[in-house]
Amino acid sequence: MAYMGKAKKAAIAKELAKCMKKYDIRYTLAIRHGTTIVMSIRGGSLNFGEKALECHQYVPASVTNPTARECLREALAALHAGNFDESDPMTDYFHVGHFVDLVDRRRSEL
């Protein structure tokens, strides 16, 4: 059963701060429904593309800027730290440590 608590969030925040500092990205972290960690990008100079960005597990192909792709890879790796996935979609059984949402809020405000 997916669970995201304050202690887990703090550990992820520590790892995330290391990689986001070098890309000068401003963001917030939140816990949604006790199961999901949400990273909302609030500012920074990197362009993630023309479309609104929302990723959960993989970097979308619409992100063509190599620096932005690397930044998202590192962010997703930090967000998935300590996570596991023993799901079996064929039998409709989903068992993960926690869910991840990464959203570029700069685009959703346009």
Secondary structure, 3 states (H helix, E strand, C coil): CCCCCHHHHHHHHHHHHHHHHCCCCEEEEEEECCCEEEEEEEECCCCCCCCCCEECCCCCCCCCCHHHHHHHHHHHHHHCCCCCECCEHHHCECCECCEEEEEEHHHHCC
